[in-house]
Amino acid sequence: MTTPATTREPRLLVEDLPAEHLAELEYLWDQRAVVVRSYAHFAGDLALLDRRLEANAVGLEVAARPALPLLEEALGSDEPSMAAAAAWGLLRIGGDAAEDVVLAALESGPPAAREGAREALVRGPAAGLLDRVRTLVAAPDPVVSSAAAEVLAAHGDAGAARAVPAWLGSPDAAVRLAACRIAQWTATAGDRLEAPAREDADGAVRQAAFEAGIWQRAPWTLALGRERARGATAADVPLLGLFCAIAERTDAKAVLALGENAELGPARFGLLACYGDAAAIEACLAGISAKDAADAAAAGEAFLRATGFETGPAKRLPLPPPEGAGPDAEEFADEAFVPDPAVAKRLWEGRKEEFAKGRHWCRGREADAAKPAVLDGLDNGARRDGLLRARFRGAWSGTLRELLRI
């Protein structure tokens, strides 16, 4: 007698799917935040991530009934990326119940839930919710009102910037950061951003204020970048990356000095690549022969990022284990991949005169013109830098919303 095969009820399988889609959404959400600014990824990589995000969002829509309670619970996570993925899933499912949960998180949720709701509403879909979000701009709590105003600014409401000057003076870093991001979206409040860019105790606020100044073509951004370059520390590297993207030819000496500042760590070679003139590229070439494996790998990456050269198989060098690592750390230490310095030098000698004619080289193409057509095909980080540079110089009148679309 044959025993019938045990089968799983399809209903149970459907109920399991939302958890899988949500876990994948959280992972992809984190990845997208990195890839959109990455010098190692391209538009195609971002498009692939977006297709995967869309597929998982559709999966949640299909299984909306079991997904709703799961997403509502996940929105209360203490991880902003999980909260953002859950909030976005709720917005995709739509309906009053789902939207009420997201808006409640923005208005009265714990910090991670509020941040997740803000991120999801900034990305959308939120068109049908903007009137309800607008009512929160009048909330007495500036954390709530500034977060709501940022959502509106991201969707093109220039009026959302009215309270930015007041929010920049808030004792709460979250409010000051929201004010700086609103200024980026709306390109307003340029003069008032100099003080937080220079002096704010929070590094994220200083960085956001500096970038907002670039969007507004504020002259103080170059002056501040030069000051930071003179006494640079590792904490200044993100701001200096933006400075090197907009720096002028007269700043070449200051940029080269950054490449010699060992206190900045391996990231200093990325600054040289952001500036991308022939002297900076040669400094990266010299760095490939550094004794420190992390320095050599970063210099090699920066050199290839600027030149686009094919140098053949990379050398694998062991990286030292982190301080305080256990006795087995050396056995499982990470490795650095370094281009062959002899091959890199030979290729450079053959083309260095060509590179001497331009600046902001990326993948062997001069991106100094910084128009969208020129930047097509470059990595995501270089495209963003190029559009910021064009905006700063007045060669492009686009907004942050347009940059993200491009």
N, C-alpha and C positions, 0 to 999 in steps of 0.2 A: 504494500500500500504506500502510495506517495504522499509525503507530508507537504501540504501547501506551503509555498514560500511566504515568509513573513514580510509584509509590506508596511511601509511607513505612511501614515495618513498624510495626504498632501497638505491638509490644514496646518499640521505641526511644522512641516517644512517651511511654509509661508511665514509662520510666526517666528521662525529662526532667522529669516533673511534680513529684517530690518537691522538687527544687531550687527550683522556682517557688513551691511551697507554703511552703517554709521561708523564703524571702526575704520573702514576704508576712507570714508569722507574725512575723518579727523587726520589720518595720515596724509592724504592728498592736500588738505588745506594747509598743513604745515609745509609740505613740499612746495606748494605754489608760492608761499611767502618768500621762500629762498630763491626759487627759479626765476621769478619775475625780475629780480635784481642781479642775477648771477652772470658773471663773466665767462662761465663755463657752459652755459646753456643758451639755446637759441629759440626763436619764435616757434619753431616746430615742437620743441620740448614743452613749451607752455601750452600750445594747442592740444597736445596729447594729454597733458594733465587735465585740461578743461573738458576734454571729451570723457575722460574717466570720472571726473566730478559729476558731469551731466548724467552719465550712465547710472551712477549710484544714487543720484537724486531721483531719477526716474524710478529706480527700484523702490525707494521709499514711498513715492507717490502711488505706485501700484499696490503696495501693502500698507496703505495709509492707516487702516484701523488698528492693527497691532503696532504700527510705528509710532503713533501719536504719544501714548504713555511713555514709551521708551525715550523719545526725543525730549519730552517735557522733563523727565528725570535727568537726562544727560545735560540739559541746559543749566542745571544746578551744580554741575561739576566745578571743582576748584581749578581745573585746567582750562584756560581761555580757548585753546584750540578745539577741545571737545565741545565746549559751550558754543563756540562759533559754528562748528559743523552741525550741531543739533539745531541751533537757531535757523541756520540756512535751510536745513531739511524741513523745519516747520513752515518757513516761508514758502518753500516749494510746494508743500502739500496744500497750503492756503486754507481759507475758511476762517470764520470769526474766532473759533476756539484756538486754532494754532496761532493766529496773529495776536490774539490777546495775551498768550503766554509769552511771546517774544517782547511785546511792548511792556508787559509787567516786569520782565527781567531788566529792560532798559531803565524803567522808572524806579524800581525798588529792589532789584536783585542784588546778591552779593557781588563784589568786584569782578570776579571772573565771569559771572553770568552777564553782568552789564557790558563788559568788554566784548564777550562773544556776540551778544545781541547787536551791539554797535557795529562790529565787523560785518555781520550778516546783512544788516540793513544798509550799510554802505555799499556792499556788493550787490544787493538786491536778490530777488525782485521785491521792490518796496514802493512802486509807483502808487498803488492804491492805499498805501498807509501813510503817505507823507503829511496829509492833513492832520492825522492823529499824532504823528511825531511832532508836528508844529506846535501842538498844545503843550508839549513837554518843555519847549524852550522857555516858557514862562514859569517853570517849576522853581520853587525857592531854593532848592539844593543846586549849587552851581555844577556839581558833578553830573547831575541829570540834565540840566539845561544845556551845558556845553556839549555833552555827548549827543543830545538830540539835534543841536545846531550843526554838529559835524555831519550827521546823516543828511541833513538838508543841503549843506554845502556840497557834499559829494554828488548830490543829484541836481546841482546847478542853481541852487537858491543863493544868490549873492547877499541877500538880506540877512542870512544866517551869521554874517560876520559882525553885526552891529555891536555885540557885547565883547568882542575879542579884546579890546584894550583893558576892560575890567577883569576878564578872565586871566590875562597875562599877569596880573598882580595877585592872583589867588595864592594862598599858602599851600594849596593842594597841588602836587606835581601833576596829577591826572588831569586837572582842570587846565593847567598851563599847557600841557602837552596837547590837549584837545584844541585849545586856542591856536597853537602853532599849526596844527594840521588844518584847521579851518582856514587859516591864512594861506596855506599852500593851495587849497582847493579854490579859493576866491581871489588870490593874488592881491591881498589888501594888508593894511597896517604895517607897511614896510619899516617906517622909522621906529615904531614901537617894538620891533622885534630885535633890534640890535642889543639892547640890554640883556634879555634872556639868552641870546646867542653867546654873549660874552661871559655872563656871570651866573647863570642859573646853576643851582647846586645839583640838578638832575641832568645827567649826560644825554638822555633821550630828548629832553626839552631843548638843550643847547643845539643838538643836531637838527631837530625839527625846525627850530627858529632860523638856523642858518640856511636850511634848504628853502624855507619860505621866503627868506630874503633874496635868494637867487631867482625864485619865481617872479619876484617883484622888481628884479633888476636893480636892487639896492646897492649903491656903490660901496657901502661899508662892508659888504661880504668879502670883497677882495682884500680890503685893509685888514679885516679880522683874520682871514686866512693867512696872510703874510705874518701877522703877529704870532699866530699859533705855530707856524712853521719854524719861527726862530727859537721857540722854547718848547718844542714838541715833546709830548710824552705818549705812551701807548694809548692813553684814554682819548687822545686827540685824533687817532687814525681815521675813524669814520668821517669826521668833519673835514679832515685834510684830503680825504678821497674826493669830496665834492669840490674843495678848493683846487685840487690838481686838474679837475675836469674843466674848470673855467679860467684857470690861471693864464696869464699873458706871456708873451715871449720874454719879457723882461724878468719873469719869475724863474727862469731856467736854473739859475744858480741856487736859489732857495730850494727848488725841488730836488736838485742833485744832492744838496746837503741832507735832505730827508732820507735819501737812499743810503747815506753814510751813517745815519743815526741808529746804532745797534740797539738802543733802548726801545725802539719801535718794533723790534722783532722782525720775523719774516714778512710781516704785512707791509714793510717799507718798500718792498719791490713792487707790490701792487700799486702803490702811489706813483712810482716811476712809470708804470704802464699806463696809468690814467693820464699822465702828462704826455707821454708817448712821443718825445722828440728823439733825434738820433743819439744825443748824449745820454739821455735817460735809458734808451735801449742798450747802449754800450755798457752802462753801469749794470744792467741786468745780465748781460753776457758775462761780465767779469764775475758777478755773483754766482754763476753756475759752478765755478771752481771753488766756492767757499768750503771750508772744512766742516762747518756745521751742516748736517744733512737737511734740516728744515729750511735753513737759509738757501741752500743750493736748489732745493726743490721749488721754493717760492720764486727764486730768481729765474729758474728755467721756465716755470709757468708764465711769468710775466713777459719773458723774452718771446715765447711762442705766441702769447696773446697779442703782442704788438706786431710781430713779423709774419705770423702765419706759416713759418717755415716747417717743413717736414724733416725732422732730424733723425728719423729711424728709431729703433728700439731704445727705450730709456733704461738708464742704470737704476738698479734697485739698491737703496741704501737704508739700513736699519735706523729708525729714530730712537733716541734714548727714551727709556720709560719715564713716565711722569714722576715727579718728586713724591716720595712716600709710598710708591707702589710696592707690592709684595715681592717675595723672592722669585716667583715665576714670571714676573713682569717682562724680563728681558726676552724670555723664550717666545712670548706672545706680543712683542712690541710691534707697533705699526711700521710700515716702510714708506720711504719717500722715493719718488720716481723723478730722476734727473736726466735731462737730455745730455747727449755726448757733447762735451764742451768743444772738442776739436771739430766736429761736424758743424756745430752751431757757429763757430768762429769762421769756418770756411764759407758757409752760406752768407754770413754777414759781410765778410770782406768783398764778396761778389756783388753786393747790392747796397752797401752802406751809402754810396753817393746818392742813390735814388731816395733813400730815407732822409737824407740831409735836407731835401727840398721841402719837407712838410712837417706836420706835427699832429699829435693825437692819432698816431697810427694804430690800427686795429686789424689783426688778421691780414696784414700786408696791404691794407687799404687806408688811405688818408681820410680820416673822419672829421677833420677840422672844419669843413664847410658846414657840417651839422644840420643839413636839411634832411627831412624824412626820406627822400629818395636816395640820398647818399648813404644813409644808415641801413637801408634795407639789406638784410642778409648778415648783419653783424650780430654779435652776441647780445643778450638782453641787457647786460650791464652797460655795454658800450652804446647801445641805442638810447638808453635812458640818459647817460651822461651827455650824449650828443644833443639830444633834444633840450636838456637843461641848459647846455652851453648856448644853443641857438636862441632859446628864450632869453637868456641873460644878455646876449649881444643884440637882441632886437631883430634877429634874422627869422624868427618864428614867433607867431602870436598865439600859439596854441596854449591850452590849459592842461592841468594835471589830468582831467578827465580824458582829454584827447590823447595825451601821452599814453595812458593805460590802454586806450583803444588801439593805438598804433603798435 
